[in-house]
Amino acid sequence: MGRIAGVTAAETRERLLLAAADAFAERGYDGTRVADIAAAAGVSNGALYAHFGSKAELLVAALRTHGQRLLADMLAAHPDRSATEVLLATGRQLSRARKSRGYLIVEALVAARRDEDVARPMRDYVGEHADWIADLVRVGQDDRELDTDLSPRALAHFCLLLAMGSALVPPSLHEVDEDEWAALLARFAAALAPSDTTAPREPVD
């Protein structure tokens, strides 16, 4: 079982990422074998290693691809949102149950604690997300939505803690009313605004 006839390299990579996301989300990093992912994607182990150098690389690639799709879908739904509204909209999602692939971050974080091969690409992954949030904060500061005395890097770190923590404490363990959560986030966003501005309007999902 090698390359599938009529399937491009890009399509094979996509098959592998989808199979890996499902396998890691269902069985965890340690419980998933490379051979299982290759079989689910309909390719050989050799074909898998032609695209990804290791199981760790495949885990983080699957996580990155899933996260990029979620972000792209959210931004496409409301392209005119301000920076603060994007942060609020993202935050509102955190109180909701995720699909199984949404918990890939948990598997990756746990694996990164024990395996340096996972930790290395995860540092890059987390750094990319922190940089994206920090850049968004700077846009909000330039537009006078956010206090310029705030550290973009520190606020980005805080947002990462919220996002990753929400995967560790899903609604099945502790549920919060969505409206109450949204009200708390709006109050928090208002505290981050310059003192001479009004609170940002609550975004529409």
PASEBA-1860 file (N, C-alpha, C; in nm, 3 decimals):
! residues 205
1> MGRIAGVT> 0.084/-0.119/0.000/0.000/0.000/0.000/0.088/0.124/0.000 ~ 0.107/0.188/-0.113/0.188/0.308/-0.123/0.101/0.427/-0.155 ~ 0.146/0.503/-0.252/0.069/0.619/-0.293/-0.057/0.573/-0.367 ~ -0.169/0.637/-0.340/-0.295/0.601/-0.400/-0.302/0.660/-0.540 ~ -0.339/0.575/-0.638/-0.346/0.621/-0.777/-0.447/0.734/-0.790 ~ -0.405/0.839/-0.863/-0.494/0.951/-0.888/-0.504/1.051/-0.774 ~ -0.430/1.029/-0.667/-0.432/1.120/-0.551/-0.303/1.198/-0.547 ~ -0.313/1.330/-0.539/-0.194/1.415/-0.539/-0.123/1.410/-0.404
9> AAETRERL> -0.001/1.461/-0.401/0.074/1.466/-0.276/0.001/1.552/-0.173 ~ -0.059/1.663/-0.219/-0.132/1.751/-0.127/-0.253/1.679/-0.069 ~ -0.321/1.601/-0.152/-0.437/1.525/-0.104/-0.396/1.416/-0.006 ~ -0.282/1.354/-0.032/-0.232/1.252/0.060/-0.198/1.314/0.195 ~ -0.134/1.429/0.191/-0.101/1.499/0.316/-0.228/1.533/0.393 ~ -0.330/1.578/0.321/-0.457/1.612/0.386/-0.520/1.488/0.449 ~ -0.516/1.376/0.379/-0.568/1.249/0.434/-0.495/1.214/0.564 ~ -0.364/1.228/0.563/-0.285/1.194/0.680/-0.317/1.286/0.797
17> LLAAADAF> -0.334/1.415/0.771/-0.365/1.509/0.878/-0.500/1.480/0.940 ~ -0.598/1.448/0.858/-0.731/1.416/0.909/-0.729/1.286/0.990 ~ -0.660/1.184/0.936/-0.651/1.056/1.007/-0.576/1.073/1.138 ~ -0.471/1.153/1.137/-0.393/1.176/1.259/-0.475/1.251/1.363 ~ -0.548/1.354/1.320/-0.630/1.431/1.413/-0.731/1.342/1.483 ~ -0.796/1.255/1.408/-0.896/1.165/1.466/-0.832/1.064/1.559 ~ -0.719/1.009/1.517/-0.653/0.906/1.597/-0.598/0.963/1.728 ~ -0.530/1.076/1.721/-0.474/1.136/1.841/-0.584/1.181/1.937
25> AERGYDGT> -0.692/1.237/1.882/-0.802/1.283/1.967/-0.871/1.166/2.036 ~ -0.878/1.053/1.967/-0.949/0.937/2.022/-0.862/0.854/2.116 ~ -0.735/0.833/2.077/-0.650/0.740/2.153/-0.531/0.806/2.223 ~ -0.513/0.934/2.204/-0.400/1.001/2.266/-0.272/0.980/2.188 ~ -0.169/1.054/2.225/-0.042/1.047/2.154/0.025/0.912/2.175 ~ 0.037/0.870/2.301/0.106/0.744/2.330/0.028/0.624/2.278 ~ -0.104/0.635/2.273/-0.185/0.522/2.231/-0.204/0.511/2.081 ~ -0.144/0.601/2.006/-0.159/0.601/1.860/-0.028/0.558/1.794
33> RVADIAAA> -0.038/0.463/1.703/0.080/0.419/1.628/0.080/0.483/1.490 ~ 0.198/0.508/1.438/0.211/0.562/1.303/0.142/0.470/1.203 ~ 0.154/0.341/1.223/0.093/0.244/1.131/-0.059/0.258/1.129 ~ -0.118/0.291/1.244/-0.264/0.310/1.251/-0.307/0.431/1.167 ~ -0.229/0.538/1.175/-0.262/0.659/1.100/-0.248/0.633/0.950 ~ -0.139/0.567/0.913/-0.117/0.538/0.772/-0.229/0.450/0.717 ~ -0.269/0.348/0.793/-0.375/0.259/0.748/-0.507/0.334/0.733 ~ -0.537/0.422/0.829/-0.662/0.498/0.823/-0.663/0.592/0.703
41> AGVSNGAL> -0.545/0.642/0.666/-0.535/0.732/0.551/-0.527/0.656/0.419 ~ -0.507/0.523/0.427/-0.498/0.442/0.306/-0.364/0.448/0.237 ~ -0.257/0.472/0.314/-0.123/0.479/0.256/-0.027/0.392/0.337 ~ 0.094/0.376/0.287/0.195/0.297/0.357/0.266/0.384/0.461 ~ 0.338/0.317/0.553/0.420/0.391/0.649/0.522/0.478/0.577 ~ 0.579/0.425/0.469/0.678/0.501/0.393/0.618/0.629/0.335 ~ 0.495/0.620/0.287/0.429/0.738/0.232/0.406/0.842/0.341 ~ 0.372/0.794/0.460/0.354/0.888/0.573/0.484/0.961/0.602
49> YAHFGSKA> 0.595/0.884/0.610/0.722/0.947/0.644/0.776/1.034/0.531 ~ 0.721/1.021/0.411/0.759/1.111/0.302/0.704/1.251/0.326 ~ 0.598/1.258/0.406/0.535/1.388/0.435/0.571/1.441/0.574 ~ 0.590/1.351/0.669/0.616/1.392/0.807/0.731/1.309/0.862 ~ 0.824/1.379/0.925/0.945/1.312/0.970/0.928/1.225/1.093 ~ 0.820/1.248/1.170/0.801/1.173/1.294/0.656/1.183/1.338 ~ 0.621/1.101/1.435/0.486/1.106/1.492/0.464/1.240/1.561 ~ 0.568/1.292/1.626/0.557/1.422/1.694/0.528/1.533/1.594
57> ELLVAALR> 0.597/1.533/1.483/0.575/1.634/1.380/0.432/1.625/1.326 ~ 0.382/1.505/1.310/0.248/1.485/1.259/0.144/1.534/1.359 ~ 0.166/1.511/1.488/0.075/1.559/1.591/0.060/1.710/1.586 ~ 0.171/1.781/1.583/0.165/1.926/1.585/0.111/1.981/1.454 ~ 0.142/1.914/1.342/0.088/1.957/1.212/-0.064/1.943/1.211 ~ -0.115/1.832/1.268/-0.260/1.813/1.275/-0.324/1.918/1.364 ~ -0.260/1.949/1.475/-0.310/2.052/1.566/-0.312/2.188/1.499 ~ -0.203/2.222/1.430/-0.193/2.351/1.363/-0.301/2.364/1.254
65> THGQRLLA> -0.319/2.260/1.176/-0.417/2.265/1.067/-0.558/2.282/1.121 ~ -0.590/2.210/1.227/-0.723/2.221/1.286/-0.746/2.362/1.340 ~ -0.647/2.417/1.411/-0.662/2.551/1.467/-0.675/2.658/1.360 ~ -0.601/2.645/1.253/-0.608/2.743/1.144/-0.745/2.743/1.080 ~ -0.805/2.627/1.067/-0.938/2.619/1.005/-1.042/2.685/1.094 ~ -1.035/2.661/1.222/-1.131/2.723/1.314/-1.120/2.874/1.309 ~ -0.996/2.924/1.311/-0.974/3.068/1.308/-1.022/3.128/1.177 ~ -0.991/3.062/1.067/-1.032/3.112/0.936/-1.184/3.117/0.925
73> DMLAAHPD> -1.252/3.015/0.977/-1.398/3.012/0.972/-1.457/3.126/1.053 ~ -1.400/3.153/1.170/-1.452/3.259/1.255/-1.432/3.396/1.191 ~ -1.313/3.419/1.136/-1.285/3.549/1.074/-1.368/3.569/0.947 ~ -1.390/3.461/0.872/-1.467/3.472/0.749/-1.614/3.505/0.779 ~ -1.663/3.458/0.894/-1.804/3.482/0.928/-1.831/3.629/0.956 ~ -1.734/3.698/1.012/-1.751/3.840/1.046/-1.621/3.914/1.016 ~ -1.593/3.941/0.888/-1.464/4.000/0.850/-1.441/4.142/0.899 ~ -1.547/4.212/0.938/-1.533/4.353/0.977/-1.519/4.373/1.127
81> RSATEVLL> -1.501/4.267/1.201/-1.487/4.281/1.346/-1.360/4.357/1.381 ~ -1.368/4.434/1.488/-1.249/4.501/1.540/-1.163/4.399/1.615 ~ -1.043/4.442/1.652/-0.953/4.352/1.724/-1.014/4.305/1.855 ~ -1.076/4.397/1.929/-1.138/4.360/2.056/-1.253/4.264/2.036 ~ -1.331/4.286/1.931/-1.443/4.197/1.902/-1.395/4.057/1.864 ~ -1.282/4.048/1.793/-1.226/3.917/1.760/-1.185/3.843/1.887 ~ -1.120/3.915/1.979/-1.080/3.852/2.105/-1.201/3.807/2.185 ~ -1.306/3.890/2.188/-1.426/3.854/2.262/-1.498/3.735/2.198
89> ATGRQLSR> -1.507/3.737/2.066/-1.574/3.627/1.995/-1.501/3.496/2.018 ~ -1.368/3.502/2.015/-1.289/3.382/2.041/-1.310/3.334/2.184 ~ -1.311/3.428/2.276/-1.331/3.393/2.416/-1.466/3.330/2.443 ~ -1.569/3.375/2.374/-1.702/3.320/2.395/-1.709/3.172/2.358 ~ -1.628/3.133/2.261/-1.628/2.993/2.219/-1.572/2.899/2.327 ~ -1.496/2.954/2.419/-1.424/2.870/2.515/-1.516/2.800/2.613 ~ -1.636/2.853/2.634/-1.726/2.791/2.730/-1.807/2.677/2.668 ~ -1.791/2.656/2.538/-1.873/2.557/2.467/-1.799/2.425/2.449
97> ARKSRGYL> -1.877/2.319/2.438/-1.818/2.187/2.413/-1.753/2.186/2.275 ~ -1.641/2.116/2.265/-1.568/2.106/2.140/-1.595/1.972/2.073 ~ -1.573/1.968/1.944/-1.569/1.840/1.876/-1.440/1.770/1.918 ~ -1.431/1.641/1.892/-1.318/1.563/1.944/-1.183/1.622/1.904 ~ -1.173/1.672/1.781/-1.044/1.729/1.738/-1.007/1.854/1.816 ~ -1.105/1.917/1.877/-1.077/2.036/1.957/-0.995/2.008/2.080 ~ -0.983/1.880/2.116/-0.905/1.842/2.234/-0.765/1.792/2.197 ~ -0.728/1.809/2.070/-0.591/1.774/2.030/-0.488/1.851/2.112
105> IVEALVAA> -0.521/1.975/2.148/-0.427/2.056/2.224/-0.393/1.990/2.357 ~ -0.490/1.922/2.418/-0.464/1.854/2.545/-0.362/1.743/2.525 ~ -0.384/1.662/2.420/-0.292/1.553/2.393/-0.151/1.606/2.364 ~ -0.144/1.716/2.290/-0.014/1.772/2.255/0.058/1.829/2.377 ~ -0.016/1.897/2.465/0.045/1.955/2.584/0.095/1.846/2.679 ~ 0.015/1.741/2.696/0.057/1.631/2.784/0.180/1.562/2.727 ~ 0.178/1.536/2.596/0.292/1.470/2.533/0.417/1.556/2.540 ~ 0.400/1.688/2.528/0.515/1.779/2.531/0.585/1.780/2.667
113> RRDEDVAR> 0.511/1.750/2.773/0.572/1.744/2.906/0.670/1.628/2.919 ~ 0.646/1.522/2.841/0.724/1.400/2.858/0.822/1.375/2.743 ~ 0.796/1.439/2.630/0.870/1.403/2.508/0.925/1.531/2.443 ~ 1.056/1.544/2.443/1.119/1.663/2.385/1.093/1.671/2.235 ~ 1.073/1.557/2.169/1.042/1.560/2.026/0.909/1.629/1.999 ~ 0.817/1.622/2.094/0.690/1.694/2.083/0.707/1.837/2.132 ~ 0.784/1.855/2.237/0.800/1.987/2.297/0.860/2.087/2.198 ~ 0.954/2.043/2.116/1.018/2.137/2.022/0.918/2.198/1.925
121> PMRDYVGE> 0.842/2.118/1.849/0.745/2.180/1.759/0.631/2.250/1.833 ~ 0.599/2.205/1.955/0.493/2.271/2.031/0.535/2.411/2.074 ~ 0.663/2.430/2.103/0.709/2.565/2.136/0.688/2.658/2.018 ~ 0.716/2.609/1.899/0.692/2.690/1.780/0.543/2.719/1.763 ~ 0.460/2.616/1.784/0.315/2.630/1.768/0.260/2.733/1.866 ~ 0.296/2.720/1.992/0.247/2.813/2.094/0.300/2.953/2.067 ~ 0.426/2.962/2.024/0.483/3.092/1.991/0.411/3.161/1.877 ~ 0.372/3.084/1.775/0.298/3.141/1.662/0.164/3.199/1.709
129> HADWIADL> 0.095/3.125/1.795/-0.034/3.173/1.845/-0.016/3.296/1.933 ~ 0.087/3.294/2.016/0.113/3.411/2.102/0.144/3.533/2.017 ~ 0.222/3.515/1.912/0.256/3.627/1.824/0.132/3.682/1.754 ~ 0.043/3.590/1.711/-0.079/3.634/1.642/-0.167/3.716/1.737 ~ -0.183/3.669/1.861/-0.265/3.743/1.957/-0.199/3.876/1.991 ~ -0.067/3.876/2.012/0.003/4.001/2.044/-0.012/4.103/1.931 ~ -0.004/4.056/1.807/-0.023/4.147/1.694/-0.165/4.202/1.693 ~ -0.263/4.118/1.727/-0.401/4.164/1.733/-0.418/4.268/1.843
137> VRVGQDDR> -0.353/4.247/1.956/-0.357/4.344/2.064/-0.298/4.478/2.018 ~ -0.188/4.473/1.944/-0.127/4.597/1.896/-0.220/4.672/1.801 ~ -0.294/4.596/1.718/-0.393/4.660/1.631/-0.498/4.731/1.717 ~ -0.544/4.663/1.821/-0.642/4.723/1.911/-0.587/4.846/1.981 ~ -0.459/4.844/2.014/-0.398/4.963/2.076/-0.385/5.077/1.976 ~ -0.348/5.046/1.853/-0.339/5.150/1.750/-0.474/5.213/1.723 ~ -0.580/5.132/1.733/-0.716/5.183/1.711/-0.778/5.239/1.838 ~ -0.701/5.247/1.945/-0.745/5.300/2.074/-0.862/5.222/2.133
145> ELDTDLSP> -0.866/5.093/2.107/-0.962/5.005/2.172/-0.903/4.948/2.300 ~ -0.771/4.931/2.303/-0.702/4.872/2.416/-0.598/4.970/2.469 ~ -0.580/4.969/2.600/-0.486/5.058/2.667/-0.344/5.033/2.615 ~ -0.277/5.138/2.575/-0.141/5.123/2.521/-0.039/5.089/2.630 ~ -0.077/5.099/2.757/0.013/5.060/2.864/0.017/4.909/2.884 ~ -0.078/4.839/2.821/-0.081/4.694/2.833/0.034/4.630/2.755 ~ 0.090/4.525/2.808/0.192/4.449/2.737/0.123/4.351/2.641 ~ 0.140/4.366/2.510/0.079/4.270/2.417/0.122/4.127/2.444
153> RALAHFCL> 0.247/4.109/2.482/0.298/3.975/2.509/0.231/3.915/2.632 ~ 0.214/3.996/2.737/0.151/3.946/2.860/0.004/3.913/2.836 ~ -0.065/3.999/2.762/-0.206/3.974/2.734/-0.222/3.851/2.645 ~ -0.130/3.834/2.551/-0.132/3.714/2.467/-0.115/3.589/2.552 ~ -0.024/3.596/2.649/-0.002/3.481/2.738/-0.128/3.450/2.817 ~ -0.194/3.554/2.866/-0.319/3.535/2.942/-0.425/3.468/2.855 ~ -0.438/3.512/2.731/-0.536/3.454/2.639/-0.505/3.307/2.610 ~ -0.377/3.276/2.595/-0.337/3.137/2.573/-0.374/3.049/2.693
161> LLAMGSAL> -0.353/3.102/2.813/-0.389/3.026/2.933/-0.539/2.998/2.936 ~ -0.620/3.098/2.900/-0.764/3.078/2.896/-0.802/2.971/2.793 ~ -0.746/2.985/2.674/-0.783/2.894/2.565/-0.742/2.751/2.596 ~ -0.620/2.733/2.641/-0.573/2.597/2.667/-0.635/2.539/2.793 ~ -0.660/2.626/2.890/-0.727/2.579/3.011/-0.869/2.533/2.984 ~ -0.935/2.598/2.887/-1.073/2.560/2.856/-1.080/2.420/2.797 ~ -0.971/2.377/2.732/-0.968/2.239/2.680/-0.948/2.139/2.792 ~ -0.882/2.181/2.900/-0.859/2.092/3.013/-0.981/2.083/3.105
169> VPPSLHEV> -1.064/2.189/3.105/-1.185/2.191/3.188/-1.305/2.212/3.096 ~ -1.347/2.109/3.025/-1.459/2.121/2.932/-1.592/2.128/3.006 ~ -1.702/2.161/2.935/-1.833/2.169/2.999/-1.874/2.039/3.068 ~ -1.823/1.926/3.022/-1.859/1.799/3.086/-1.806/1.790/3.229 ~ -1.702/1.869/3.261/-1.647/1.871/3.396/-1.701/1.989/3.476 ~ -1.716/2.103/3.410/-1.771/2.221/3.479/-1.832/2.313/3.375 ~ -1.963/2.328/3.382/-2.035/2.406/3.282/-2.068/2.545/3.336 ~ -2.063/2.645/3.249/-2.100/2.780/3.287/-2.201/2.832/3.185
177> DEDEWAAL> -2.296/2.912/3.232/-2.396/2.969/3.142/-2.326/3.060/3.039 ~ -2.361/3.043/2.912/-2.294/3.117/2.805/-2.312/3.268/2.820 ~ -2.432/3.311/2.858/-2.457/3.454/2.873/-2.377/3.512/2.989 ~ -2.366/3.436/3.098/-2.287/3.483/3.211/-2.139/3.490/3.175 ~ -2.093/3.393/3.099/-1.953/3.393/3.054/-1.927/3.513/2.962 ~ -2.020/3.539/2.869/-2.004/3.651/2.777/-2.003/3.783/2.853 ~ -2.087/3.794/2.955/-2.092/3.918/3.034/-1.961/3.940/3.109 ~ -1.904/3.831/3.160/-1.775/3.842/3.230/-1.665/3.888/3.134
185> LARFAAAL> -1.662/3.829/3.014/-1.561/3.868/2.915/-1.577/4.014/2.875 ~ -1.701/4.058/2.857/-1.725/4.198/2.820/-1.676/4.292/2.930 ~ -1.699/4.253/3.056/-1.651/4.335/3.168/-1.498/4.339/3.170 ~ -1.437/4.226/3.140/-1.291/4.220/3.136/-1.237/4.307/3.022 ~ -1.301/4.298/2.904/-1.257/4.379/2.790/-1.270/4.528/2.820 ~ -1.376/4.565/2.891/-1.395/4.705/2.927/-1.282/4.754/3.017 ~ -1.233/4.666/3.104/-1.123/4.703/3.193/-0.992/4.722/3.118 ~ -0.981/4.662/3.000/-0.859/4.674/2.921/-0.860/4.796/2.828
193> APSDTTAP> -0.976/4.860/2.817/-0.987/4.975/2.727/-0.924/5.098/2.790 ~ -0.880/5.194/2.706/-0.831/5.321/2.761/-0.939/5.386/2.846 ~ -0.899/5.459/2.946/-0.996/5.515/3.040/-1.091/5.616/2.978 ~ -1.055/5.673/2.862/-1.140/5.775/2.801/-1.227/5.719/2.689 ~ -1.242/5.584/2.684/-1.326/5.523/2.580/-1.437/5.443/2.646 ~ -1.536/5.410/2.569/-1.645/5.328/2.618/-1.615/5.181/2.591 ~ -1.686/5.095/2.660/-1.666/4.952/2.643/-1.704/4.908/2.502 ~ -1.634/4.808/2.446/-1.667/4.760/2.311/-1.803/4.691/2.312
201> REPVD> -1.873/4.700/2.202/-2.001/4.632/2.193/-1.980/4.481/2.190 ~ -2.078/4.409/2.241/-2.068/4.264/2.245/-2.081/4.208/2.104 ~ -1.988/4.121/2.061/-1.992/4.070/1.924/-2.108/3.976/1.901 ~ -2.146/3.962/1.777/-2.249/3.868/1.737/-2.183/3.739/1.690 ~ -2.229/3.626/1.739/-2.171/3.497/1.698/-2.209/3.466/1.554
END
